[in-house]
Amino acid sequence: MFRKVLIANRGEIALRVIRACRELRIATVAVFSEADRDSLHVRLADESVCIGPPPPSQSYNYIARLISAAEVTGADAIHPGYGFLSENAHFADVCVSCGFTFIGPTSEMIRRMGDKAVARRTMREAGLPCVPGSEGVLADVDEAQSLAGSIGYPVIIKAAAGGGGRGMRVAWDEKQLRAGFGIAQAEAGAAFSNDAVYLEKYIARPRHIEFQLFGDGQGHLIHLGERECSVQRNHQKLIEESPSPFLSDAQRRSVGAMAVKGAQAIGYLNAGTMEFLFDQDGSFYFMEMNTRIQVEHPVTEEVTGLDLVKEQIRVAAGESLSLTQDQVEWRGHAIECRINAEDYEHGFRPSPGKITYWYKPGGPGIRVDSHVYAGYGVPPYYDSMIGKLIAYGKDRPEALRRMEIALEEIIVEGIKTTVPFHQLAIRDARFQSGDIDTHFVEALLKKEPVAAG
Ligand code: ADP
């Protein structure tokens, strides 16, 4: 087992990794930018190293500084968390070549799944259904147009190197496709320094359902069930739950087995997530694979009883998975609301600043994963998420009711948060009945006939 792990991240996930390490009696090293000097991850880690000024390019994404921090502190492994360098194959390579274990899959796996066009081809070859679309990246707008003509509109143009919902454009006809193609390329180039795009059929009212996968170095690969992530705004998730109210046990078993097969095709190692779109008629398509721990991993932890971060560390240290597929049991229902420092009444605009008062809800089945406290200043430089509120219950109604109460209890003063949005969403009749798709938030905010429950 490792002696010391450096966490190449900040915020709640840095805390989450520190807690897992402490349980495993592994020493921790936090890194921080000048804007995060007063962060909890800095206080709770055994050691900490300042790695530069606030902009991520000067700190959390600055590979040489992270490696130097690992070297001077004598760490033997690096956990990348999510975001920042977590899906950067070059970073994984550098870690390994400098003698550190990268807590995640190999750089080769990250590279293959990171190029979404390659990932689609790989999974199609492994027998997974993929959304009809281009074989690889598109050469130009004429190729896009002829392909869109043959698969039929609407289509979605997506960045091959995409992530976080950026670099995507929906086109309902030829005119929109010609206009959107260049915009998608430019957005992709700006966001990912790679302007390659591909095209897919746009599924009108899909559900986003993803499967948690885990592999170890002894060739075991299991799935831990699914998460329903259809509550999204601008393709970014706001609420996640497990199990999905949409899937039957038989579907869970068959899609889960298929996801395992896909991951086996690349000999997948460590935690990964396979994302699918489910059409209203139950047909489903592979969308992409994320080669890291996800923000929404706690809902899977709550229903399976497994600590996914400890499992990541154990597997990276060469141990076997702590359970077999037959031993995975799902119990109860869990739901997560992402609390962001955003003003939802004004288009979810960022609301950084000092938190003057913070009260964290509690009681049976309530978990809060957060790095903030009263007096903490939310810096404007990073992701706006200030915490995750997770409610567990013996069934969905109990989890929902506990979430509703926790959302009434939580107090965050000094900044605006997405708590009022979550209250609206959780009480909504459509949400309560589980009738959700990726357009739910749009409909909710337009106040379509979705009577309060
Ligand atoms: P990212 O990696 O940027 O998060 P994804 O490929 O995971 O991008 O897609 C994010 C979201 O965009 C999905 O959850 C879904 O809501 C929407 N989306 C992506 N592809 C399609 C598609 N072919 N049809 C309809 N919606 C899509």
Boltz pocket constraint, residues with backbone or C-beta under 6 A from the ligand:
constraints:
  - pocket:
      binder: B
      contacts: [[A, 131], [A, 156], [A, 162], [A, 163], [A, 164], [A, 165], [A, 166], [A, 200], [A, 201], [A, 202], [A, 203], [A, 204], [A, 206], [A, 208], [A, 229], [A, 232], [A, 235], [A, 275], [A, 277], [A, 287], [A, 288], [A, 438]]
      max_distance: 6.0
